[in-house]
Amino acid sequence: MGSGIGHERTGSGCSAMDLFDRHRQRLAGAMEAIADRRSWSAFPGSARAHPDEAEARRQGLAAFERRLGGAVDLGPVGIGRLVTQTSECSPFTGESLSVQYRRIAPDVLVGLAAEAGAAWRQVPSRARVGICLEIVQRLYDRAFELQAAAQHTTGQSPGMAYTGSGTNALDRGIEAISQAYTVMERVPESATWERPFGTTVVRLDKRFTVAPRGVAIVVCCASFPAWNAYPALFASLATGNPVVMKPHPSSVLQMAIAVEIAQEVLLDCGLPRNVVTLAVDEPENMITMALVQDPRVGIVDYTGGPLFGSLLERTVRSAAVFTETAGTNAVVVHSARNLQGMTRVLAGGLSLFSAQMCTSPQNVFVPRSGFATADGWVDYQTFCDALAASLDAIASVPVRAASVLGAIQAQRTVEMQAEVEKAVSREGRIVAASGTYEHPDYPAARTRTPLVAEVGPDRHHLYGEERFGPVSFVIPVDSPDAGLAQSVADARRCGAIASYVYSEDEAFLARSEEAFAAAGASLSANLVGPMPMNFSAAYSDYHVTGLNPAGTATLTDEAFVSGRFRILQSRRQR
Amino acid sequence: MGSGIGHERTGSGCSAMDLFDRHRQRLAGAMEAIADRRSWSAFPGSARAHPDEAEARRQGLAAFERRLGGAVDLGPVGIGRLVTQTSECSPFTGESLSVQYRRIAPDVLVGLAAEAGAAWRQVPSRARVGICLEIVQRLYDRAFELQAAAQHTTGQSPGMAYTGSGTNALDRGIEAISQAYTVMERVPESATWERPFGTTVVRLDKRFTVAPRGVAIVVCCASFPAWNAYPALFASLATGNPVVMKPHPSSVLQMAIAVEIAQEVLLDCGLPRNVVTLAVDEPENMITMALVQDPRVGIVDYTGGPLFGSLLERTVRSAAVFTETAGTNAVVVHSARNLQGMTRVLAGGLSLFSAQMCTSPQNVFVPRSGFATADGWVDYQTFCDALAASLDAIASVPVRAASVLGAIQAQRTVEMQAEVEKAVSREGRIVAASGTYEHPDYPAARTRTPLVAEVGPDRHHLYGEERFGPVSFVIPVDSPDAGLAQSVADARRCGAIASYVYSEDEAFLARSEEAFAAAGASLSANLVGPMPMNFSAAYSDYHVTGLNPAGTATLTDEAFVSGRFRILQSRRQR
């Protein structure tokens, strides 16, 4: 079925099979890391380690500046029209990015993707894998431009926009490509089957073809699109499906540039650019439902709020649906080696990107009678004070606040924080008050420091749902086991993406692991030190279990890729 | 998390880890066959090759006789009540089997399964695999009893009941166990993860646990339950899920005995019997919907009619749904090496188990101007006559008819055949008339010989849906390509599980493969000789593509097993 498309060298272009060879070593490294879940990355870990930092940064920022007020036009010219995106504003400057994108009707867009998909499915698996890995490389080559685009749409600090939305997200993308590659490689291309029937031996030549499911829609979230979108994009693409990227209307630019880069690679290989396309809408006229309900759509990936996520899980027919939504991530305190070590990492977790992350902790259950540490018994109030002090150590130093907290992506988050603050003034007590901090580089930045409120365990209406942003709760409980019971019940009912426990007692740790496991939640124990507690490592951490309401898609297990393609067979008798 | 349950030797019982070792070689053989799709079986291919045929058959038939009028009581005593199954009658004798089964309310049954599942999930993966393989062995040890049960519920001939519902079905079961094993084995149990953050190296001990999705419901079809039920049962069981088997009310006994055998193995290993349970209902009071909509259910496998199948696909929430329904399997005739070779195998396909199989051909597209063979041009009418003669050669010899056609499972099928016959008398023409044949052993057997009707390509209302049973259509078309176009359109819209083409022209074969592939259908070309054309080989043939309306589950690709479990992780900082 190989038609020659996409794996022959074209005039100015590149051969997809050459690309596979070029990136073969990177693929092998990823596959080894996936097999033993070791720490590995395809890239230097920080901007400073970039081989040509100063020049790359200068060029990247200049490229970003040129985007502002301009157009990212991915064609096709003559279909739809270029419209300035009014809902895309920088959380740092408060100004509209004023970028124009082409608006194309959902059914037209799916039609373009399906048409390009007919060519894409003919490209051999390895060639598709080569193209995907080349797209990853070119995304890395444009790291600083994409960093700026991520920063000025999501509100992430430059450091996080470079790693979390850059290298880490690309690593998760490579992980998805590698998983797709290994699962596809296990389907043999052909077989000879021989069996006696009576005295005659019947001999069949069989051929097996990896076949895509259909058009794939990737619905991205506003605050951290790349980290989930890259794995979804590459898992669907590598397995032969054309992809329509549908970014959140307030956070389009990074994904638009990513699509542009993917199209460059496709065109270089002599393939139709519409194998990867961009769908853009505005909040008052959303097109996601129209996209995902198109019968030509075979796969939907969704990252975002649980309300819309569960709507998709319930209403999408005939397409495989992969979701990551949200949970009420808990911290259960039983005991600790060291109070400061725990409150420092906890304050970091509550502060990092102003808790606009799916792994941010939210509900901290602390025994009201206090708890043991190696340095002696710690009172409940002493814990609260230490946590507040650790938070303040971040928020009160602007340069530190800027690098940790970043800015607030959506005005709605600021309002939600105010609403919780008001409710808590009646029903609880403030452990750490929220304010703004003065961003050293962007005086107009929308900033909020973390609000930490104490509420009783009976105030489930306050802490029993995800509060997306810098809002968390300290919940005094009668015992560590009471905290464990409540947090496990919440994981089961409200979902959990990351759960945390602190205990020096082996029996309590074992009990916690078992209880969270029974509720379908993963657990991290006794995290301290410089690693952010909510860090999730590509190639190593299975992200989202699929066993509680926080989503159905695991980054990146085999089920994340194996359902994106099917197998066609052809049997011929000799 | 290993609790010791199920892998310690109990008094009279067996150790599950010993079972894994005992069956390790069989597992290795299956894994090799899956990897290269060679012909392989764990068992001798026919009853005659059974190591102790005469005695085993005598014992098996005696055991079956003892079942009649008795009870298969799988407990628990005190819950529900034993009721004689009135809808289960032998298609051979016409008499009720009069077996009593325990009727348990769906929610109670799911509760029992969930409770037993708590112990089952603690059993290590390899131990579960060992138990599954032991169940397979004991099903084989009871081959003749199960054969008789299959025969007298489905209407299959003894030979087919022994192989198709016996060894072949068990091979597909072993295939599912092997796939589950290899997918689970690729998840490492633990890892040490080390990464520098600044000047500090953070070290995490990670543990990964295969976690089941929930209670699995296996909804079986009436005419061929084992072939789909065994793979579903074992795929869910091996991955840690408790299973409720829900046979069709007219075809319970074989699955009831299979559940009894599974429970014996579980009890021998010191595990709760309710890890595998049986749900029984009657046609006037069906419980499948209540079962599959229980929120504790995580997996649903369904084999049966497309109407109910698509209802499940649309309505089941929160559970993974695997279906095999039906299609309008086509035969496209372009040219042939040899007329007789083709019509003989075609007549076999139309006759085998009276076409009560998901792979039975239904719509035969033949150029009305005839077609080429190595022996010269063949007129359309000559083809029809040769096909009718080949059919008659089977149907007119009672002992041959008995072994090929078997009996008709459901009275409804006889009525459907009469309805089509009536319609065709107005709208088409009879190529081969249907009648009964006299069964040499069972004078009361419900038999029907194949009805083959000629209808024009415009009579889509007659041939454009599955006619389950001995009804097929010869459709004269203007050209081979017209036949190809219609059959491909039907595969896309009405589904296809198996599609067939006859052509000596490489270009037409390539065009056919491409066209069926584009419609999401697999294709077999030029099948002649002693292998039944609709034979599907375990370990080699991917059965059901999931890319057309005939179902979503492929026997047995990795997607069939990888979605049945998820991965929980536990991270501890050192």
Interface residues (C-beta under 8 A of the other chain):
Chain A: M1 A35 D36 R37 R38 S39 A118 V183 R186 V187 P188 A191 T192 W193 E194 R195 F197 G198 T200 V202 K206 F208 T209 A211 R213 E313 R314 R317 S318 L509 E513 E514 F516 A517 A518 G520 A521 S522 L523 S524 A525 N526 L527 V528 G529 P530 M531 A537 S540 D541 Y542 T545 G546 L547 T554 D557 E558 A559 S562 G563 R566 I567 L568 Q569 S570 R571 R572 Q573
Chain B: M1 A35 D36 R37 R38 S39 A118 V183 R186 V187 P188 A191 T192 W193 E194 R195 F197 G198 T200 V202 K206 F208 T209 A211 R213 E313 R314 R317 S318 L509 E513 E514 F516 A517 A518 G520 A521 S522 L523 S524 A525 N526 L527 V528 G529 P530 M531 A537 S540 D541 Y542 T545 G546 L547 T554 D557 E558 A559 S562 G563 R566 I567 L568 Q569 S570 R571 R572 Q573
